[in-house]
């Protein structure tokens, strides 16, 4: 939630966002510190810490480094494309919304490999 607010991505959706997500108390998983150069300021270390103690959860992480840490600790992961796919699978997004999401991601500075771009196209255009 802090990441969204810090980057100004809310665009009037802060009330809805706060209804969907709520801050929780997380105990830092000390065993992760060496992987993050003993710096606990990244959001990923806190997400992974939560997942280590709540094994049924799924971390939503796009950055390759943190995804590799999740794999090392056998933590369930997905990324932005996985979330979009799941939302489509549950009919939570209309065809128009999928097209808008695809266009916004394609026009943003958000990095996607060609493979992920192809996957996004398949999800949003089918």
N, C-alpha and C positions, 0 to 999 in steps of 0.2 A: 504494500500500500504506500509506503514511504517513497518507493521508486517512482510510482505513478505521479504522486503529488510533487516530488522534487523536479520532475521533468516537464511538468505542466501539461500532461496528457489528458487531463480530466475533462476539459471543455464542457463544463456545466453538468457533468455526470457524477459529481462528487457525492451527492445525496444517495443516488442509486448505488454507487460503489460502496458506500458505507453501510448500506442495508445488506449487501451481499457478503462483504468481507468484514470481519471484525478482528481487531488486534488480539493476540493471545500471548501469554507468557511462555517463553521458550528457554530452556536451559541449554547453554552452549555445550555441544559435544566436544570435549577437550581434545579427543583423539584426532579431530579435524584440523586443529591449529597448525601443525607442521606443514600441512598441504597448502595452507593459506598464508605462509610466512609469518605465523603467529599474529596475524592481523584479523580481528573479528568484525571488521567494519563492513564487509561485503554481505549483501543480502543472501547470497548463495550459501554461505556457511551456516546461516540461521535456518534456511529452508532445509538443508541437508540434516542439520541437528535435529530438527523436528521429525523428519522422516526416519531417522535412526531410532527414535523412541516410539514412533507410531508407524509400524511396518506396513500397515494397510494403506498408508497415504502414498500419493504420487507427487514427486517433485516436478514442477513446471520450470524447466531450465533450458535455455537455448545455447548458452556458452559451452563450447567443447570442453574446456578445462574442467568446469564443474560437473559436466555430464560424465566425464571420465572418473571423477571422484565418486559420483553416485554408483557407477559400475563397480569400482573398486570395493565399495562398502555394500554392494548388492541392494541398493536403494532403487525403488521403482521411479522411472523418469519418463517424461514426455516433454514436448516443446510446443511452441506456438502452433505449428502445423498440426500436431497431434490434438491439441485442444480444439482447433477449428474442425478437424475431422470428426471428433467426438460430438461436437455441437451439431454438426450436419447430420450425423448418424442418429441423433436424438430429435431431429427435426426442430431444433431450436433457432435455426437461421433460415430465412427465406432465400430463394435463388438470388434475388436482388441484393440482399445483405451479403451473401457470399461473394458476389461480384464486386461490391463496394470494398469488402475486406481485402480481396485479392488486389484490387487496384491501389488501395492505400498502402499495402505492404510493398507492392512493386515500386511505388513512387517514393517510398521512405528510404531512409539511410540504413534500415534494418537489413543486415547481411543474410542472404540465403544462398547456399550452394546451388548449382544448376539442378542437381538432383532434387533438392527441396523445392526449388521453383517449379519444377515439373510436377511434383507431388501436389503442391498448392494449386496449380492449374487444373489437375485432374479432380481435386476435391471441389473446387469452386466453379468449374465450368460444366460439370456433369449434372 
